[in-house]
Amino acid sequence: MDLETKLITAIRGSARDRIAYVCYSGGVDSTLVLAASVRAEVETIALLGVSPSLAAAEREDAHRIANEIGARVEEVETNEMELAGYRANAGDRCYHCKSALYDTVQALAATRNSEEVIFVGTHVDDLGEHRPGLQAAMERGVVAPLVDAGFNKADVRALARQWNLSNAEKPAAPCLASRVPVGMEVTPERLAQIETVESFLRLHDVWPARARWHESVVRLEIPPDMFERVVTEPLRDELRRACRRAGFKFVALDLAGLQSGSLSLPLATS
């Protein structure tokens, strides 16, 4: 069975004449689930969780991509910042974040008096990682069609290319809160600082990038082939000034380059 048939079969098997609410971020994983649900002719609504942890650029991009595949998008305020467990950022932040999202989706569906299934973009490569959000999904009966179809990340990208999804090669784009070290409180003000710096980097084509928050220091992770650009005038001085305007006193360039989940590496390897 080819990839397309596997995924659409998994979608139809889980939906069973119910409305599919796809927890959608604009990343390639949730986009593929959304596109598959539309192609499977299931009544589908993409729900985009909006909070201070979602960068404006990612929000805009998510709407653009959904429009390309003809999917209906609704924004929902997830309000995870109101949860003490989320703000505490003690290593299980994603559990509280995803709990807030799934509870919001289920409450929304309940007001519409409709049978629903909640889809997420989790794939099999995610299952062995430190992902507290998976527990929140299991507790609420959330369905992962990519797991049901046996998809890994390579399969996701392969089918996304086959379907000509414009974000097929998009790098991972975790939420802004992932830039705050575990154990440090997540606040709207700190997320705004991070977004300001990353917006500058996007604007100047220094992307993908991460602006890691370390109190008065912002630690920049960028691909090594971009190092020379950011330490050469005039960009070096402009970047330094942008970071100062964001509220940081010092700017550090991480010589390790761009690292996925670098602030939670001790959790993943302990």
Secondary structure, DSSP 4 states (H G I P E B T S, - for coil): --HHHHHHHHHHHHHTTSEEEEEE-SSHHHHHHHHHHHHTT--EEEEEEESTTS-HHHHHHHHHHHHHTT--EEEEE--GGG-HHHHHTSS-HHHHHHHHHHHHHHHHHHHTT--EEEE----GGGTTS--THHHHHHHTT-B-HHHHTT--HHHHHHHHHHTT-TTTTPPP---GGGGSPTTSPP-HHHHHHHHHHHHHHHHTT--S-EEEEETTEEEEE--GGGHHHHTSTTHHHHHHHHHHHTT-SEEEE-TT---TTGGGHHHHH-
